[in-house]
Amino acid sequence: MEDRARRIFGNEISPKEYEKALRSKAKYARKYGDDTAANYPAKLVDNACLYAPLGVRDIRVAEGTGDGAFDREKGVIVGNIRMGFGHYRISIAMASAAHALGYTPYWMDLNSYPETTCTKVIGAQNELYSLGSRLSQRFWLFNKLVWEPVNYEGFRKLSYNASDQKNAELMAAVFANVPKDIPLIGTHVWPAQAALHAGMKYVVNAIPDNWPMALHLAEGSVHTIQTHQSYMGYRILNGMRGKEVLRPMPADSLVYTGHYVDHELVANLEKDCAARLARKRNGEPLRFLLTIGGAGAQRELFAAVISHLLPAVRAGRAALYVNVGDYRKVWDELTQTVDGLAALSAEHFDDWAETTRFAADAAEGKVEGVHAFYHHDIFEAVYCTNLLMRSCDVLATKPSELAFYPVPKLFLKRIGGHERWGAIHSAELGDGTLECEDIPHTLQMLDLLLDEETLFAGMVQSILTNKAAGVYDGAYNVVKLAMGLKNGDKKDNLSNK
């Protein structure tokens, strides 16, 4: 196993920081064990939610069920973890694109193998991240002094990557019986790092967000990014060791691809945009989609938005989708907080067939009132938003991974400083608003979207313009790149221009 923590793209890590990385790995090994020599079996089962629409099969590790018949010719592994919903959402986009291109997508969630050291280490860090996200929304001082700096500058440091690389060595065992010649797309850096430590031959590291951070580096993989701003920042490892000028990433380690978006959304984009403009012209209710993230934060902000929209819902000027993901408690709290919400709402809870039917009907038909969605299953919780995006008119979301999707967006206040750059990018492309950093500005933007046509129609037109320029083709391009690595043509018609 190559030691990837001593130097990163030729930049030496100081002895002090390297020792810190060694201590980090040793701490986790003491607490959760070291199963590096384990020979875990790898089995395949159909994904209960995503197999039917996207052909996704799960890779199960350390289990006795399933089969081991990997498609060595057309298989592509999407390596991921649940840390919030964003990384799962990127994974779904990759699986969707792979399926559309004729490949077989395999889903490998390193946070789903409870017997392994890998999952124990990731789970512990995921719990801390979720707790931090929630606390940041409750306590402004914690957000200002801890959460924003950690997400903005702490994860940016090259030394942080050194510790992650050592920790990822404890994650490699889950790949013991995964065929090493199947391309892997990591939608979080830890699966990409772990795959490289395990000897996987063709690894693509699909980087999220629009703020370059050393957290996302997996040297040995081909890194893909969604924006040109990110390309420039990652290429020179900008600010990753203060003002020091670092050795840059090699040109063949970094590729601009465009936004990671599901095939179903890209393929139906023109049709869905035409329907949005027609609904606005005809005076039909403007459909808002509010989606709670995987950390379950921002419920107070959601309550303010819903309260402001309910009069317009009653008047037939607005309709509302609320997806609380797998956080049923959030919906219960919203109905207790917002007067009249429960009486206006139709609940679509834990009935996936009914949810998919509603989403399909809404794309073609009329929608009124409030529709609430909750699904205990994590795949259904995340994919629900993807399905509802086709028929919504405005997506109200913090500027995380949803900032890159081709639907008009109203950006709520961020959770973590790195997210601000997603809103900036979207506003510059014209398909989203500025980040509304407080409730009054959020409500102002709601009224602009409801009461006039200029802002909304401009976003729709920008989406069409961006589609023509290939901005939303990133998922296709990442899959082509991954398969191109195996076939010997590394860039596979991609360019960094």
Kinemage of the C-alpha trace (Angstrom):
@kinemage 1
@onewidth
@group {chain A} dominant
@subgroup {mainchain}
@vectorlist {calphas} color= white
{ca met a 1} P 0.000 0.000 0.000
{ca glu a 2} L 1.585 3.247 -1.180
{ca asp a 3} L 1.998 5.962 1.453
{ca arg a 4} L 0.157 8.917 -0.087
{ca ala a 5} L 0.369 11.135 3.005
{ca arg a 6} L 4.076 12.135 2.935
{ca arg a 7} L 3.752 14.283 -0.166
{ca ile a 8} L 0.778 15.421 -2.230
{ca phe a 9} L 1.402 16.196 -5.897
{ca gly a 10} L 5.069 16.684 -5.082
{ca asn a 11} L 4.401 18.974 -2.107
{ca glu a 12} L 6.113 17.658 1.010
{ca ile a 13} L 4.081 17.343 4.196
{ca ser a 14} L 5.993 18.536 7.241
{ca pro a 15} L 7.172 15.906 9.750
{ca lys a 16} L 4.834 17.424 12.349
{ca glu a 17} L 1.780 17.155 10.099
{ca tyr a 18} L 2.756 13.672 8.953
{ca glu a 19} L 3.036 12.518 12.559
{ca lys a 20} L -0.397 14.018 13.172
{ca ala a 21} L -1.760 11.968 10.260
{ca leu a 22} L -0.204 8.804 11.699
{ca arg a 23} L -1.778 9.520 15.079
{ca ser a 24} L -5.166 10.002 13.459
{ca lys a 25} L -5.016 6.584 11.816
{ca ala a 26} L -3.736 4.959 15.009
{ca lys a 27} L -6.583 6.503 17.017
{ca tyr a 28} L -9.223 5.054 14.697
{ca ala a 29} L -7.462 1.681 14.588
{ca arg a 30} L -7.452 1.493 18.387
{ca lys a 31} L -11.115 2.414 18.572
{ca tyr a 32} L -12.494 0.427 15.645
{ca gly a 33} L -9.850 -2.191 14.863
{ca asp a 34} L -7.640 -2.714 11.835
{ca asp a 35} L -9.084 -5.206 9.345
{ca thr a 36} L -6.595 -4.442 6.554
{ca ala a 37} L -5.842 -8.145 6.068
{ca ala a 38} L -9.511 -9.203 5.997
{ca asn a 39} L -10.795 -11.046 2.933
{ca tyr a 40} L -14.347 -9.734 2.789
{ca pro a 41} L -16.591 -11.280 0.120
{ca ala a 42} L -18.316 -8.966 -2.364
{ca lys a 43} L -21.837 -9.820 -3.514
{ca leu a 44} L -24.308 -8.124 -5.857
{ca val a 45} L -28.008 -7.475 -5.235
{ca asp a 46} L -30.532 -5.339 -7.105
{ca asn a 47} L -31.032 -1.932 -5.496
{ca ala a 48} L -34.612 -1.876 -4.244
{ca cys a 49} L -35.246 1.720 -5.334
{ca leu a 50} L -32.867 2.361 -8.238
{ca tyr a 51} L -32.688 -0.968 -10.066
{ca ala a 52} L -35.985 -0.547 -11.932
{ca pro a 53} L -35.358 2.982 -13.288
{ca leu a 54} L -31.553 2.965 -13.553
{ca gly a 55} L -30.371 -0.660 -13.444
{ca val a 56} L -28.384 -0.055 -10.240
{ca arg a 57} L -27.017 -3.051 -8.347
{ca asp a 58} L -25.567 -2.786 -4.841
{ca ile a 59} L -22.173 -4.180 -3.926
{ca arg a 60} L -22.623 -5.825 -0.535
{ca val a 61} L -19.509 -6.532 1.479
{ca ala a 62} L -19.160 -9.018 4.357
{ca glu a 63} L -22.599 -10.493 3.606
{ca gly a 64} L -23.574 -13.949 2.464
{ca thr a 65} L -26.444 -12.969 0.165
{ca gly a 66} L -26.352 -11.993 -3.504
{ca asp a 67} L -24.216 -13.130 -6.423
{ca gly a 68} L -20.722 -12.266 -7.625
{ca ala a 69} L -21.347 -11.976 -11.350
{ca phe a 70} L -19.721 -8.600 -12.040
{ca asp a 71} L -19.918 -7.266 -15.593
{ca arg a 72} L -16.199 -6.832 -16.284
{ca glu a 73} L -16.814 -5.267 -19.709
{ca lys a 74} L -19.540 -2.681 -19.103
{ca gly a 75} L -19.611 -2.389 -15.325
{ca val a 76} L -18.812 0.894 -13.593
{ca ile a 77} L -18.729 1.306 -9.816
{ca val a 78} L -20.092 4.414 -8.150
{ca gly a 79} L -18.223 4.623 -4.847
{ca asn a 80} L -19.898 6.809 -2.260
{ca ile a 81} L -20.855 7.484 1.329
{ca arg a 82} L -23.835 9.096 2.935
{ca met a 83} L -22.660 12.410 4.366
{ca gly a 84} L -25.624 14.661 3.880
{ca phe a 85} L -27.626 13.946 0.720
{ca gly a 86} L -25.298 15.644 -1.767
{ca his a 87} L -22.871 12.780 -2.327
{ca tyr a 88} L -25.740 10.327 -2.815
{ca arg a 89} L -27.298 12.754 -5.275
{ca ile a 90} L -24.084 12.937 -7.328
{ca ser a 91} L -23.969 9.131 -7.248
{ca ile a 92} L -27.495 8.892 -8.620
{ca ala a 93} L -26.527 11.279 -11.424
{ca met a 94} L -23.535 9.067 -12.300
{ca ala a 95} L -25.631 5.896 -12.199
{ca ser a 96} L -28.296 7.526 -14.363
{ca ala a 97} L -25.737 8.647 -16.946
{ca ala a 98} L -24.033 5.246 -16.954
{ca his a 99} L -27.352 3.502 -17.524
{ca ala a 100} L -28.269 5.898 -20.332
{ca leu a 101} L -24.897 5.267 -22.005
{ca gly a 102} L -25.402 1.502 -21.930
{ca tyr a 103} L -23.218 0.631 -18.940
{ca thr a 104} L -24.006 -1.337 -15.779
{ca pro a 105} L -23.888 0.870 -12.659
{ca tyr a 106} L -22.802 -0.679 -9.343
{ca trp a 107} L -23.468 1.155 -6.082
{ca met a 108} L -20.776 0.831 -3.415
{ca asp a 109} L -21.547 2.761 -0.226
{ca leu a 110} L -18.557 2.513 2.114
{ca asn a 111} L -20.794 3.642 4.971
{ca ser a 112} L -23.067 0.598 4.715
{ca tyr a 113} L -20.842 -2.292 5.889
{ca pro a 114} L -21.302 -2.247 9.701
{ca glu a 115} L -18.918 -5.139 10.398
{ca thr a 116} L -15.972 -3.333 8.818
{ca thr a 117} L -13.511 -0.795 10.174
{ca cys a 118} L -14.225 1.257 7.063
{ca thr a 119} L -17.867 1.896 7.954
{ca lys a 120} L -17.121 2.463 11.631
{ca val a 121} L -14.575 5.175 10.804
{ca ile a 122} L -16.842 6.874 8.246
{ca gly a 123} L -19.898 6.595 10.472
{ca ala a 124} L -18.135 8.332 13.351
{ca gln a 125} L -17.091 11.236 11.127
{ca asn a 126} L -20.535 11.427 9.515
{ca glu a 127} L -22.190 11.761 12.911
{ca leu a 128} L -19.883 14.635 13.799
{ca tyr a 129} L -20.579 16.372 10.474
{ca ser a 130} L -24.352 16.057 10.860
{ca leu a 131} L -24.196 17.337 14.424
{ca gly a 132} L -22.076 20.303 13.348
{ca ser a 133} L -24.532 21.162 10.558
{ca arg a 134} L -27.463 21.185 12.948
{ca leu a 135} L -25.648 23.163 15.631
{ca ser a 136} L -24.547 25.748 13.081
{ca gln a 137} L -28.189 26.557 12.366
{ca arg a 138} L -29.111 26.852 16.040
{ca phe a 139} L -26.170 28.802 17.453
{ca trp a 140} L -24.830 31.718 15.426
{ca leu a 141} L -21.638 31.963 17.494
{ca phe a 142} L -20.794 28.294 16.853
{ca asn a 143} L -21.451 28.850 13.167
{ca lys a 144} L -19.261 31.960 13.037
{ca leu a 145} L -16.353 30.707 15.129
{ca val a 146} L -16.315 26.989 14.315
{ca trp a 147} L -18.471 25.718 11.468
{ca glu a 148} L -17.865 28.349 8.794
{ca pro a 149} L -14.063 28.436 9.340
{ca val a 150} L -13.775 24.625 9.378
{ca asn a 151} L -15.777 24.196 6.167
{ca tyr a 152} L -14.105 27.114 4.442
{ca glu a 153} L -10.460 27.055 5.473
{ca gly a 154} L -9.932 23.976 7.663
{ca phe a 155} L -10.816 21.476 4.948
{ca arg a 156} L -8.829 23.559 2.470
{ca lys a 157} L -5.443 22.767 4.048
{ca leu a 158} L -3.068 20.318 2.393
{ca ser a 159} L -2.282 18.831 5.795
{ca tyr a 160} L -5.938 17.824 6.168
{ca asn a 161} L -5.583 15.662 3.093
{ca ala a 162} L -2.586 13.885 4.615
{ca ser a 163} L -4.661 12.781 7.611
{ca asp a 164} L -7.498 11.663 5.342
{ca gln a 165} L -5.103 9.583 3.273
{ca lys a 166} L -3.849 7.726 6.348
{ca asn a 167} L -7.405 7.172 7.601
{ca ala a 168} L -8.445 5.896 4.161
{ca glu a 169} L -5.882 3.102 4.467
{ca leu a 170} L -8.276 1.625 7.055
{ca met a 171} L -11.038 1.615 4.438
{ca ala a 172} L -9.287 -0.389 1.722
{ca ala a 173} L -10.254 -3.853 2.965
{ca val a 174} L -13.822 -3.590 1.633
{ca phe a 175} L -12.394 -3.803 -1.906
{ca ala a 176} L -10.714 -7.179 -1.280
{ca asn a 177} L -12.936 -9.114 -3.698
{ca val a 178} L -14.126 -6.305 -5.939
{ca pro a 179} L -12.638 -6.769 -9.457
{ca lys a 180} L -9.779 -4.310 -9.741
{ca asp a 181} L -10.247 -3.647 -13.444
{ca ile a 182} L -13.775 -2.225 -13.168
{ca pro a 183} L -13.663 1.596 -13.330
{ca leu a 184} L -14.718 3.376 -10.137
{ca ile a 185} L -16.204 6.858 -9.838
{ca gly a 186} L -15.827 8.209 -6.312
{ca thr a 187} L -18.489 10.785 -5.433
{ca his a 188} L -16.742 11.450 -2.141
{ca val a 189} L -12.985 11.511 -1.767
{ca trp a 190} L -12.803 8.654 0.756
{ca pro a 191} L -14.078 5.973 -1.669
{ca ala a 192} L -11.619 7.279 -4.262
{ca gln a 193} L -8.710 7.220 -1.787
{ca ala a 194} L -9.674 3.812 -0.407
{ca ala a 195} L -10.017 2.367 -3.911
{ca leu a 196} L -6.514 3.523 -4.796
{ca his a 197} L -5.067 2.066 -1.588
{ca ala a 198} L -6.825 -1.199 -2.461
{ca gly a 199} L -5.281 -1.369 -5.926
{ca met a 200} L -8.277 -0.403 -8.093
{ca lys a 201} L -6.818 0.446 -11.494
{ca tyr a 202} L -9.156 3.060 -12.952
{ca val a 203} L -10.364 5.645 -10.441
{ca val a 204} L -12.146 8.928 -11.142
{ca asn a 205} L -12.674 11.329 -8.236
{ca ala a 206} L -15.808 13.424 -8.917
{ca ile a 207} L -15.316 16.558 -6.820
{ca pro a 208} L -18.426 18.385 -5.541
{ca asp a 209} L -19.063 22.083 -4.862
{ca asn a 210} L -17.271 25.111 -6.279
{ca trp a 211} L -14.653 25.870 -3.601
{ca pro a 212} L -11.265 24.136 -4.053
{ca met a 213} L -10.230 22.257 -0.902
{ca ala a 214} L -7.459 19.744 -0.250
{ca leu a 215} L -10.121 17.611 1.440
{ca his a 216} L -11.177 16.477 -2.050
{ca leu a 217} L -7.779 15.355 -3.359
{ca ala a 218} L -7.125 11.697 -4.158
{ca glu a 219} L -3.746 11.603 -5.882
{ca gly a 220} L -3.566 8.707 -8.323
{ca ser a 221} L -7.099 9.295 -9.591
{ca val a 222} L -8.343 11.612 -12.323
{ca his a 223} L -10.154 14.471 -10.626
{ca thr a 224} L -13.236 15.971 -12.275
{ca ile a 225} L -14.783 19.326 -11.452
{ca gln a 226} L -17.990 21.116 -12.443
{ca thr a 227} L -16.808 24.710 -12.918
{ca his a 228} L -13.942 26.560 -14.528
{ca gln a 229} L -13.353 28.491 -11.296
{ca ser a 230} L -12.736 25.193 -9.512
{ca tyr a 231} L -10.445 24.032 -12.292
{ca met a 232} L -8.169 27.023 -11.833
{ca gly a 233} L -8.152 26.721 -8.036
{ca tyr a 234} L -7.422 23.002 -7.971
{ca arg a 235} L -4.802 23.187 -10.702
{ca ile a 236} L -2.530 25.396 -8.588
{ca leu a 237} L -3.777 24.053 -5.207
{ca asn a 238} L -4.728 27.613 -4.468
{ca gly a 239} L -4.451 28.642 -0.814
{ca met a 240} L -4.002 25.082 0.399
{ca arg a 241} L -0.923 26.059 2.389
{ca gly a 242} L -1.594 29.704 3.058
{ca lys a 243} L 0.127 32.024 0.574
{ca glu a 244} L 2.803 29.496 -0.375
{ca val a 245} L 3.117 28.779 -4.089
{ca leu a 246} L 2.720 25.012 -4.385
{ca arg a 247} L 3.618 22.544 -7.097
{ca pro a 248} L 0.525 22.369 -9.332
{ca met a 249} L -1.557 19.326 -10.110
{ca pro a 250} L -0.447 17.676 -13.380
{ca ala a 251} L -2.680 18.542 -16.325
{ca asp a 252} L -3.788 14.939 -16.792
{ca ser a 253} L -4.979 14.686 -13.172
{ca leu a 254} L -7.740 17.282 -13.530
{ca val a 255} L -10.638 17.540 -15.997
{ca tyr a 256} L -13.515 20.012 -16.291
{ca thr a 257} L -16.688 18.083 -17.126
{ca gly a 258} L -19.658 20.356 -16.406
{ca his a 259} L -22.425 19.799 -13.884
{ca tyr a 260} L -23.264 16.329 -12.562
{ca val a 261} L -26.952 15.940 -13.525
{ca asp a 262} L -29.226 12.927 -14.049
{ca his a 263} L -29.903 11.833 -17.626
{ca glu a 264} L -33.664 12.050 -17.076
{ca leu a 265} L -33.445 15.736 -16.190
{ca val a 266} L -31.104 16.626 -19.044
{ca ala a 267} L -33.018 14.656 -21.664
{ca asn a 268} L -36.353 16.296 -20.743
{ca leu a 269} L -34.966 19.769 -20.070
{ca glu a 270} L -36.474 21.634 -23.028
{ca lys a 271} L -39.897 20.056 -22.496
{ca asp a 272} L -39.902 20.834 -18.772
{ca cys a 273} L -38.774 24.439 -19.317
{ca ala a 274} L -41.557 24.985 -21.865
{ca ala a 275} L -44.086 23.669 -19.346
{ca arg a 276} L -42.780 26.080 -16.677
{ca leu a 277} L -43.152 29.091 -18.953
{ca ala a 278} L -46.628 27.979 -20.020
{ca arg a 279} L -47.792 27.621 -16.416
{ca lys a 280} L -46.531 31.113 -15.608
{ca arg a 281} L -48.247 32.639 -18.657
{ca asn a 282} L -51.511 30.860 -17.881
{ca gly a 283} L -51.601 32.012 -14.275
{ca glu a 284} L -51.343 28.509 -12.837
{ca pro a 285} L -49.896 28.055 -9.325
{ca leu a 286} L -46.120 28.532 -9.234
{ca arg a 287} L -44.718 25.275 -7.897
{ca phe a 288} L -42.077 25.556 -5.190
{ca leu a 289} L -39.996 22.545 -4.123
{ca leu a 290} L -38.434 22.763 -0.654
{ca thr a 291} L -35.999 20.022 0.220
{ca ile a 292} L -34.439 19.304 3.601
{ca gly a 293} L -30.792 18.205 3.400
{ca gly a 294} L -29.312 15.032 4.790
{ca ala a 295} L -28.250 16.695 8.043
{ca gly a 296} L -31.843 17.681 8.843
{ca ala a 297} L -30.956 21.334 9.451
{ca gln a 298} L -32.754 24.590 8.521
{ca arg a 299} L -36.240 23.633 9.715
{ca glu a 300} L -36.760 27.111 11.218
{ca leu a 301} L -36.028 28.712 7.860
{ca phe a 302} L -38.383 26.250 6.167
{ca ala a 303} L -41.136 27.236 8.589
{ca ala a 304} L -40.719 30.905 7.660
{ca val a 305} L -40.813 30.155 3.923
{ca ile a 306} L -43.878 27.920 4.216
{ca ser a 307} L -45.733 30.437 6.405
{ca his a 308} L -45.089 33.154 3.840
{ca leu a 309} L -46.300 30.988 0.942
{ca leu a 310} L -49.481 29.588 2.491
{ca pro a 311} L -51.678 32.617 1.654
{ca ala a 312} L -50.600 32.286 -1.993
{ca val a 313} L -51.311 28.552 -1.842
{ca arg a 314} L -54.830 29.203 -0.532
{ca ala a 315} L -55.363 31.779 -3.295
{ca gly a 316} L -54.265 29.351 -6.004
{ca arg a 317} L -51.172 31.391 -6.871
{ca ala a 318} L -48.640 28.889 -5.508
{ca ala a 319} L -48.293 25.171 -4.903
{ca leu a 320} L -45.756 23.589 -2.616
{ca tyr a 321} L -43.758 20.356 -2.503
{ca val a 322} L -41.942 19.716 0.781
{ca asn a 323} L -39.494 16.796 0.849
{ca val a 324} L -38.231 16.161 4.372
{ca gly a 325} L -36.169 13.191 3.168
{ca asp a 326} L -35.894 10.573 5.904
{ca tyr a 327} L -36.609 13.087 8.686
{ca arg a 328} L -40.257 12.476 9.619
{ca lys a 329} L -39.695 14.476 12.808
{ca val a 330} L -39.005 17.592 10.736
{ca trp a 331} L -42.431 17.403 9.099
{ca asp a 332} L -44.157 16.837 12.428
{ca glu a 333} L -42.426 19.913 13.839
{ca leu a 334} L -43.354 21.992 10.793
{ca thr a 335} L -47.041 21.105 11.089
{ca gln a 336} L -46.949 22.044 14.761
{ca thr a 337} L -45.153 25.335 14.043
{ca val a 338} L -46.944 26.599 10.914
{ca asp a 339} L -50.627 27.352 11.435
{ca gly a 340} L -52.845 25.730 8.839
{ca leu a 341} L -50.121 23.652 7.194
{ca ala a 342} L -51.516 20.251 8.153
{ca ala a 343} L -55.007 21.056 6.880
{ca leu a 344} L -53.694 22.110 3.458
{ca ser a 345} L -51.310 19.183 3.019
{ca ala a 346} L -51.496 15.856 1.269
{ca glu a 347} L -48.941 13.490 2.798
{ca his a 348} L -47.038 11.098 0.550
{ca phe a 349} L -45.283 9.013 3.170
{ca asp a 350} L -43.330 5.789 2.669
{ca asp a 351} L -45.259 4.729 -0.428
{ca trp a 352} L -42.692 4.803 -3.218
{ca ala a 353} L -45.068 3.629 -5.931
{ca glu a 354} L -47.462 6.452 -5.064
{ca thr a 355} L -44.625 9.012 -4.975
{ca thr a 356} L -43.335 8.033 -8.405
{ca arg a 357} L -46.894 8.095 -9.765
{ca phe a 358} L -47.461 11.590 -8.364
{ca ala a 359} L -44.181 12.850 -9.862
{ca ala a 360} L -45.042 11.451 -13.293
{ca asp a 361} L -48.566 12.870 -13.246
{ca ala a 362} L -47.349 16.286 -12.046
{ca ala a 363} L -45.005 16.614 -15.019
{ca glu a 364} L -48.031 16.597 -17.325
{ca gly a 365} L -50.987 17.677 -15.177
{ca lys a 366} L -52.255 20.195 -12.640
{ca val a 367} L -50.979 20.590 -9.069
{ca glu a 368} L -52.569 22.523 -6.209
{ca gly a 369} L -52.065 22.806 -2.463
{ca val a 370} L -49.211 21.421 -0.375
{ca his a 371} L -47.678 17.990 -0.918
{ca ala a 372} L -45.358 16.571 1.741
{ca phe a 373} L -42.949 13.706 1.075
{ca tyr a 374} L -41.184 11.483 3.592
{ca his a 375} L -39.412 8.177 2.950
{ca his a 376} L -37.576 6.107 5.514
{ca asp a 377} L -35.433 4.490 2.808
{ca ile a 378} L -32.424 6.702 2.080
{ca phe a 379} L -32.527 6.091 -1.685
{ca glu a 380} L -36.192 7.043 -1.876
{ca ala a 381} L -35.590 10.063 0.371
{ca val a 382} L -32.909 11.455 -1.960
{ca tyr a 383} L -34.341 10.380 -5.316
{ca cys a 384} L -37.740 11.864 -4.476
{ca thr a 385} L -36.310 15.359 -4.997
{ca asn a 386} L -34.836 14.332 -8.354
{ca leu a 387} L -38.235 13.094 -9.534
{ca leu a 388} L -40.074 16.191 -8.309
{ca met a 389} L -37.599 18.564 -9.964
{ca arg a 390} L -39.022 17.873 -13.392
{ca ser a 391} L -42.437 19.271 -12.502
{ca cys a 392} L -41.450 22.039 -10.071
{ca asp a 393} L -41.022 25.648 -11.131
{ca val a 394} L -38.644 26.840 -8.390
{ca leu a 395} L -36.342 24.780 -6.195
{ca ala a 396} L -35.715 26.396 -2.789
{ca thr a 397} L -32.486 24.967 -1.397
{ca lys a 398} L -29.252 25.807 0.308
{ca pro a 399} L -26.467 26.191 -2.293
{ca ser a 400} L -25.048 22.682 -2.000
{ca glu a 401} L -25.003 20.065 -4.764
{ca leu a 402} L -28.501 21.060 -5.877
{ca ala a 403} L -26.984 24.384 -6.976
{ca phe a 404} L -25.806 22.631 -10.138
{ca tyr a 405} L -29.191 21.272 -11.279
{ca pro a 406} L -31.072 22.684 -14.314
{ca val a 407} L -34.120 24.130 -12.567
{ca pro a 408} L -34.776 27.713 -11.418
{ca lys a 409} L -33.385 27.989 -7.894
{ca leu a 410} L -33.991 30.210 -4.887
{ca phe a 411} L -30.946 29.883 -2.656
{ca leu a 412} L -31.501 29.759 1.080
{ca lys a 413} L -28.749 30.512 3.565
{ca arg a 414} L -25.767 28.186 3.285
{ca ile a 415} L -24.592 25.621 5.829
{ca gly a 416} L -20.801 25.948 5.755
{ca gly a 417} L -18.730 28.600 4.024
{ca his a 418} L -17.798 26.398 1.066
{ca glu a 419} L -21.410 26.386 -0.152
{ca arg a 420} L -21.513 30.114 -0.905
{ca trp a 421} L -19.605 29.507 -4.134
{ca gly a 422} L -22.329 27.244 -5.491
{ca ala a 423} L -24.799 30.129 -5.317
{ca ile a 424} L -22.299 32.536 -6.869
{ca his a 425} L -21.713 30.148 -9.765
{ca ser a 426} L -25.427 29.602 -10.352
{ca ala a 427} L -26.233 33.318 -10.211
{ca glu a 428} L -23.502 33.980 -12.769
{ca leu a 429} L -24.940 31.299 -15.040
{ca gly a 430} L -28.380 32.858 -14.571
{ca asp a 431} L -30.201 29.719 -13.414
{ca gly a 432} L -30.434 30.680 -9.722
{ca thr a 433} L -30.723 33.616 -7.340
{ca leu a 434} L -28.101 35.100 -5.101
{ca glu a 435} L -27.803 33.405 -1.718
{ca cys a 436} L -30.479 34.884 0.558
{ca glu a 437} L -28.542 35.167 3.803
{ca asp a 438} L -31.506 35.973 6.046
{ca ile a 439} L -35.259 35.465 6.179
{ca pro a 440} L -36.327 38.958 4.982
{ca his a 441} L -34.287 38.645 1.774
{ca thr a 442} L -35.602 35.124 1.251
{ca leu a 443} L -39.189 36.355 1.477
{ca gln a 444} L -38.404 39.247 -0.866
{ca met a 445} L -37.161 36.784 -3.464
{ca leu a 446} L -40.257 34.621 -3.024
{ca asp a 447} L -42.447 37.628 -3.769
{ca leu a 448} L -40.432 38.574 -6.856
{ca leu a 449} L -40.836 35.087 -8.260
{ca leu a 450} L -44.552 35.039 -7.470
{ca asp a 451} L -45.533 38.534 -8.539
{ca glu a 452} L -43.605 39.100 -11.770
{ca glu a 453} L -42.351 37.133 -14.739
{ca thr a 454} L -38.975 38.721 -15.551
{ca leu a 455} L -36.779 36.991 -12.970
{ca phe a 456} L -38.373 33.574 -13.410
{ca ala a 457} L -38.435 33.647 -17.216
{ca gly a 458} L -34.817 34.801 -17.277
{ca met a 459} L -33.747 31.767 -15.244
{ca val a 460} L -35.615 29.419 -17.558
{ca gln a 461} L -33.997 30.979 -20.627
{ca ser a 462} L -30.570 30.724 -19.000
{ca ile a 463} L -31.138 27.015 -18.385
{ca leu a 464} L -31.871 26.509 -22.081
{ca thr a 465} L -28.759 28.483 -23.027
{ca asn a 466} L -26.614 26.487 -20.595
{ca lys a 467} L -27.994 23.219 -21.936
{ca ala a 468} L -26.995 24.182 -25.485
{ca ala a 469} L -23.471 24.906 -24.211
{ca gly a 470} L -23.166 21.481 -22.566
{ca val a 471} L -23.030 22.863 -19.020
{ca tyr a 472} L -25.248 20.083 -17.637
{ca asp a 473} L -23.461 17.171 -19.367
{ca gly a 474} L -20.997 16.520 -16.541
{ca ala a 475} L -22.310 13.115 -15.463
{ca tyr a 476} L -22.117 11.754 -18.998
{ca asn a 477} L -18.591 13.109 -19.321
{ca val a 478} L -17.429 11.577 -16.039
{ca val a 479} L -18.731 8.145 -17.041
{ca lys a 480} L -17.101 8.420 -20.467
{ca leu a 481} L -13.845 9.408 -18.795
{ca ala a 482} L -13.976 6.466 -16.387
{ca met a 483} L -14.583 3.984 -19.170
{ca gly a 484} L -11.974 5.738 -21.297
{ca leu a 485} L -9.334 5.085 -18.632
{ca lys a 486} L -9.955 1.378 -19.009
{ca asn a 487} L -9.988 1.567 -22.788
{ca gly a 488} L -6.759 3.580 -22.939
{ca asp a 489} L -8.116 6.929 -24.158
{ca lys a 490} L -7.852 8.969 -20.975
{ca lys a 491} L -9.698 12.125 -21.919
{ca asp a 492} L -12.255 10.417 -24.199
{ca asn a 493} L -13.110 13.532 -26.177
{ca leu a 494} L -13.088 15.769 -23.104
{ca ser a 495} L -11.107 18.972 -22.861
{ca asn a 496} L -10.087 21.447 -20.181
{ca lys a 497} L -10.996 24.492 -22.224
